[in-house]
Amino acid sequence: MGKPLLISVVPNINTRVCTTQTIQFNRASDLVTAARFVTISTNTCAEQLDWCGIKGVTSMEMLSDADASFGEAMALYMPTNATLARAVFIVAPSGKIIYREFMTEQTNEPDYLAALNFIRKFCALNHLR
């Protein structure tokens, strides 16, 4: 069985709330071997790499959606400011989305504890370590 995937979608990695969101999920070190963690933003790969170096983020895989293909496919792209809407998804190894949270206000943070508890429970039920 593969690993579950937590996808943290942020509008711009260089903003306060996006930084907080990414760092909060990066801190889930107890899940690093059992699950995969990804942050997606419209920032370029170079911007993301620089940001990770400055912030010491090492457990999150950073993916650039600079072309907005993911955002458009998931109906998260906001053309008015050319960013993605803030969201969190957990995807089972089968590819099925089993958890989703959308923030209606971009300055609101996701419920970190709910998402992390959900993925911890999933890993425990599926004997993933």
DONU-332589 format. One record per residue: y, x, z of N, C-alpha, C, O in turn; residue number from 0. Coordinates in steps of 0.02 Angstrom, whole numbers, padded with zeros to 5 digits, m for minus. Layout:
PT     n.Y     n.X     n.Z    ca.Y    ca.X    ca.Z     c.Y     c.X     c.Z     o.Y     o.X     o.Z    i
PT       Y       X       Z       Y       X       Z       Y       X       Z       Y       X       Z  NUM
...
END
This chain:
PT     n.Y     n.X     n.Z    ca.Y    ca.X    ca.Z     c.Y     c.X     c.Z     o.Y     o.X     o.Z    i
PT  m00059   00042   00000   00000   00000   00000   00062   00044   00000   00064   00095   00035    0
PT   00112   00026  m00039   00175   00063  m00041   00218   00048   00019   00196   00016   00067    1
PT   00278   00071   00016   00326   00061   00070   00373   00003   00055   00389  m00009  m00003    2
PT   00395  m00033   00107   00448  m00082   00096   00513  m00044   00082   00520   00014   00101    3
PT   00559  m00077   00049   00622  m00047   00029   00680  m00087   00057   00685  m00148   00047    4
PT   00725  m00054   00093   00786  m00085   00115   00841  m00062   00068   00853  m00002   00060    5
PT   00874  m00111   00036   00929  m00096  m00010   00993  m00119   00023   01003  m00179   00037    6
PT   01037  m00072   00036   01102  m00085   00065   01153  m00080   00008   01163  m00026  m00020    7
PT   01184  m00135  m00008   01233  m00137  m00063   01303  m00137  m00033   01320  m00179   00008    8
PT   01343  m00088  m00055   01412  m00082  m00030   01461  m00079  m00088   01444  m00052  m00141    9
PT   01521  m00105  m00078   01571  m00103  m00132   01595  m00033  m00149   01597  m00015  m00208   10
PT   01613   00006  m00098   01641   00073  m00111   01626   00117  m00050   01651   00105   00004   11
PT   01584   00167  m00060   01560   00209  m00006   01617   00242   00033   01607   00263   00090   12
PT   01675   00248   00003   01732   00282   00035   01775   00237   00079   01831   00256   00097   13
PT   01751   00177   00096   01790   00133   00138   01757   00129   00208   01698   00146   00216   14
PT   01794   00106   00257   01772   00104   00326   01708   00064   00336   01660   00089   00365   15
PT   01707   00002   00312   01648  m00041   00324   01587  m00015   00285   01532  m00017   00311   16
PT   01597   00009   00225   01541   00036   00186   01513   00099   00220   01452   00109   00221   17
PT   01557   00140   00247   01535   00199   00283   01494   00179   00344   01440   00206   00356   18
PT   01520   00131   00382   01484   00107   00442   01416   00080   00423   01366   00096   00455   19
PT   01413   00038   00371   01350   00008   00350   01299   00060   00331   01241   00057   00352   20
PT   01319   00109   00292   01273   00161   00270   01249   00204   00328   01191   00221   00332   21
PT   01295   00222   00372   01276   00263   00430   01229   00224   00477   01182   00254   00504   22
PT   01242   00160   00486   01198   00120   00530   01126   00119   00504   01079   00128   00543   23
PT   01117   00109   00439   01049   00108   00412   01020   00179   00409   00960   00187   00416   24
PT   01061   00229   00400   01038   00299   00401   01009   00317   00469   00966   00360   00474   25
PT   01033   00285   00522   01011   00301   00590   00943   00272   00608   00918   00285   00662   26
PT   00913   00234   00564   00848   00203   00579   00792   00254   00568   00746   00242   00529   27
PT   00798   00310   00602   00752   00366   00591   00679   00349   00608   00633   00381   00582   28
PT   00668   00300   00651   00599   00281   00667   00563   00249   00608   00502   00244   00608   29
PT   00601   00229   00558   00571   00196   00500   00567   00240   00437   00541   00218   00386   30
PT   00592   00300   00442   00597   00343   00382   00530   00355   00348   00528   00358   00286   31
PT   00477   00361   00385   00412   00373   00353   00378   00309   00331   00337   00310   00285   32
PT   00396   00252   00362   00364   00189   00346   00399   00149   00291   00369   00107   00258   33
PT   00464   00162   00282   00503   00123   00234   00550   00168   00196   00564   00225   00216   34
PT   00574   00143   00141   00622   00179   00099   00690   00145   00107   00694   00084   00107   35
PT   00742   00185   00113   00810   00160   00123   00854   00183   00065   00856   00242   00049   36
PT   00889   00136   00035   00932   00150  m00023   01000   00117  m00012   01004   00060   00010   37
PT   01052   00153  m00029   01119   00123  m00033   01140   00124  m00106   01132   00174  m00140   38
PT   01166   00068  m00128   01191   00062  m00197   01265   00045  m00195   01286  m00001  m00159   39
PT   01305   00082  m00233   01376   00067  m00240   01397   00083  m00312   01359   00113  m00350   40
PT   01457   00064  m00329   01482   00080  m00396   01514   00149  m00398   01540   00170  m00450   41
PT   01512   00185  m00343   01536   00254  m00343   01492   00297  m00388   01434   00282  m00398   42
PT   01521   00351  m00414   01482   00397  m00454   01433   00436  m00410   01441   00438  m00349   43
PT   01383   00466  m00441   01335   00508  m00404   01371   00565  m00369   01354   00582  m00312   44
PT   01420   00595  m00402   01458   00650  m00372   01496   00627  m00310   01496   00662  m00259   45
PT   01527   00569  m00314   01563   00542  m00255   01514   00529  m00198   01528   00545  m00140   46
PT   01457   00501  m00214   01407   00487  m00162   01381   00551  m00131   01373   00555  m00070   47
PT   01367   00601  m00171   01343   00666  m00146   01394   00698  m00100   01376   00723  m00047   48
PT   01457   00698  m00120   01510   00726  m00079   01515   00688  m00013   01520   00719   00040   49
PT   01512   00622  m00015   01517   00580   00044   01459   00594   00092   01470   00602   00152   50
PT   01398   00598   00066   01340   00612   00108   01347   00680   00143   01330   00686   00201   51
PT   01371   00730   00107   01381   00795   00136   01431   00794   00193   01420   00825   00245   52
PT   01486   00759   00184   01538   00754   00235   01513   00715   00296   01526   00734   00352   53
PT   01477   00660   00284   01455   00615   00338   01388   00635   00368   01368   00606   00419   54
PT   01352   00682   00339   01288   00703   00365   01233   00651   00355   01186   00647   00394   55
PT   01238   00612   00303   01188   00560   00288   01131   00593   00250   01140   00620   00195   56
PT   01071   00589   00279   01013   00622   00249   00953   00576   00238   00908   00593   00200   57
PT   00952   00518   00272   00894   00474   00267   00902   00419   00214   00854   00384   00198   58
PT   00962   00412   00187   00974   00361   00136   00972   00392   00067   01000   00445   00056   59
PT   00938   00359   00022   00941   00378  m00048   01001   00342  m00077   01008   00282  m00067   60
PT   01044   00378  m00111   01105   00348  m00139   01095   00336  m00214   01073   00381  m00250   61
PT   01110   00276  m00236   01104   00259  m00307   01171   00233  m00332   01203   00191  m00300   62
PT   01192   00259  m00389   01255   00239  m00419   01244   00181  m00468   01199   00182  m00510   63
PT   01285   00130  m00460   01286   00075  m00508   01353   00075  m00545   01384   00023  m00554   64
PT   01374   00135  m00565   01439   00142  m00598   01443   00101  m00662   01498   00080  m00681   65
PT   01386   00087  m00694   01388   00046  m00754   01380  m00029  m00738   01381  m00071  m00783   66
PT   01372  m00045  m00674   01368  m00114  m00649   01306  m00152  m00673   01304  m00213  m00669   67
PT   01256  m00117  m00698   01196  m00152  m00723   01157  m00186  m00666   01135  m00243  m00675   68
PT   01150  m00153  m00610   01117  m00184  m00552   01159  m00243  m00527   01132  m00298  m00516   69
PT   01223  m00232  m00519   01268  m00284  m00495   01267  m00346  m00538   01267  m00402  m00513   70
PT   01268  m00336  m00603   01266  m00393  m00648   01198  m00428  m00646   01195  m00490  m00646   71
PT   01144  m00390  m00643   01077  m00420  m00641   01066  m00459  m00577   01030  m00510  m00577   72
PT   01096  m00437  m00522   01087  m00470  m00457   01145  m00518  m00441   01147  m00545  m00386   73
PT   01191  m00529  m00487   01249  m00572  m00478   01292  m00548  m00419   01319  m00588  m00381   74
PT   01298  m00481  m00412   01338  m00452  m00358   01401  m00417  m00384   01443  m00396  m00345   75
PT   01407  m00410  m00450   01464  m00374  m00478   01526  m00417  m00474   01526  m00475  m00494   76
PT   01580  m00387  m00448   01644  m00421  m00443   01694  m00388  m00491   01723  m00337  m00474   77
PT   01702  m00416  m00551   01744  m00385  m00602   01817  m00378  m00582   01852  m00335  m00608   78
PT   01841  m00420  m00537   01912  m00416  m00517   01931  m00349  m00486   01987  m00326  m00493   79
PT   01882  m00318  m00450   01896  m00252  m00422   01844  m00200  m00442   01842  m00145  m00414   80
PT   01800  m00218  m00489   01749  m00173  m00517   01705  m00141  m00463   01688  m00082  m00466   81
PT   01685  m00183  m00414   01639  m00161  m00362   01583  m00212  m00353   01582  m00263  m00387   82
PT   01538  m00197  m00308   01484  m00242  m00292   01500  m00282  m00228   01536  m00258  m00185   83
PT   01473  m00341  m00224   01478  m00380  m00162   01431  m00349  m00111   01378  m00323  m00128   84
PT   01450  m00352  m00048   01410  m00323   00006   01348  m00366   00018   01353  m00427   00024   85
PT   01290  m00333   00022   01227  m00369   00032   01174  m00322   00060   01181  m00261   00057   86
PT   01122  m00351   00087   01063  m00314   00110   01001  m00351   00087   00996  m00412   00094   87
PT   00955  m00313   00058   00891  m00341   00036   00835  m00300   00066   00842  m00239   00076   88
PT   00780  m00332   00081   00718  m00296   00097   00667  m00320   00046   00656  m00380   00037   89
PT   00635  m00271   00014   00587  m00285  m00039   00519  m00261  m00016   00510  m00204   00005   90
PT   00469  m00306  m00020   00401  m00288  m00002   00372  m00240  m00054   00398  m00237  m00110   91
PT   00320  m00203  m00037   00289  m00158  m00086   00268  m00194  m00150   00262  m00162  m00202   92
PT   00256  m00259  m00146   00236  m00298  m00205   00294  m00309  m00253   00284  m00330  m00309   93
PT   00356  m00295  m00229   00415  m00307  m00271   00451  m00371  m00254   00504  m00385  m00282   94
PT   00424  m00411  m00209   00454  m00475  m00190   00509  m00463  m00138   00499  m00427  m00089   95
PT   00568  m00494  m00149   00621  m00491  m00100   00602  m00536  m00042   00592  m00596  m00050   96
PT   00597  m00506   00018   00574  m00544   00077   00629  m00553   00129   00619  m00588   00178   97
PT   00687  m00523   00117   00744  m00531   00163   00806  m00521   00121   00809  m00477   00078   98
PT   00857  m00562   00134   00921  m00554   00100   00977  m00577   00145   00970  m00627   00181   99
PT   01032  m00541   00142   01092  m00560   00178   01151  m00544   00133   01157  m00488   00107  100
PT   01194  m00593   00123   01254  m00584   00083   01315  m00594   00128   01317  m00641   00167  101
PT   01364  m00550   00122   01425  m00558   00160   01476  m00595   00116   01491  m00573   00061  102
PT   01500  m00651   00141   01549  m00689   00102   01618  m00657   00105   01659  m00666   00060  103
PT   01631  m00620   00158   01693  m00583   00166   01676  m00509   00164   01636  m00485   00204  104
PT   01706  m00471   00118   01689  m00401   00109   01703  m00356   00169   01675  m00302   00174  105
PT   01746  m00379   00214   01760  m00338   00273   01711  m00351   00330   01713  m00318   00382  106
PT   01665  m00399   00321   01614  m00413   00371   01555  m00366   00362   01536  m00350   00306  107
PT   01527  m00345   00418   01468  m00302   00416   01405  m00345   00418   01407  m00401   00443  108
PT   01350  m00320   00391   01288  m00357   00395   01260  m00356   00466   01285  m00319   00509  109
PT   01210  m00396   00478   01176  m00397   00543   01123  m00342   00542   01066  m00353   00523  110
PT   01143  m00282   00562   01099  m00224   00559   01035  m00236   00599   00980  m00221   00575  111
PT   01043  m00262   00659   00985  m00272   00703   00935  m00320   00672   00875  m00308   00675  112
PT   00959  m00374   00641   00914  m00423   00609   00875  m00390   00552   00814  m00399   00547  113
PT   00909  m00352   00510   00876  m00320   00453   00826  m00268   00477   00769  m00265   00453  114
PT   00846  m00227   00525   00801  m00174   00549   00742  m00203   00587   00686  m00177   00581  115
PT   00754  m00255   00627   00698  m00287   00661   00649  m00319   00612   00589  m00318   00622  116
PT   00676  m00348   00559   00634  m00379   00508   00589  m00326   00476   00528  m00337   00469  117
PT   00617  m00270   00456   00578  m00218   00423   00529  m00185   00473   00473  m00167   00454  118
PT   00550  m00178   00536   00503  m00151   00587   00443  m00198   00596   00386  m00175   00599  119
PT   00456  m00263   00599   00402  m00311   00607   00356  m00310   00546   00295  m00312   00553  120
PT   00385  m00306   00486   00345  m00303   00425   00301  m00241   00426   00241  m00245   00410  121
PT   00329  m00184   00445   00290  m00122   00448   00234  m00127   00499   00178  m00104   00486  122
PT   00249  m00156   00557   00198  m00163   00609   00141  m00209   00587   00083  m00193   00597  123
PT   00159  m00265   00556   00108  m00313   00533   00064  m00284   00478   00007  m00304   00470  124
PT   00093  m00238   00439   00056  m00208   00383   00031  m00137   00399   00009  m00100   00355  125
PT   00035  m00119   00464   00010  m00055   00488   00039   00004   00449   00004   00051   00431  126
PT   00105   00001   00437   00140   00055   00403   00175   00099   00454   00209   00073   00499  127
PT   00167   00163   00448   00199   00209   00497   00239   00260   00462   00269   00303   00494  128
END
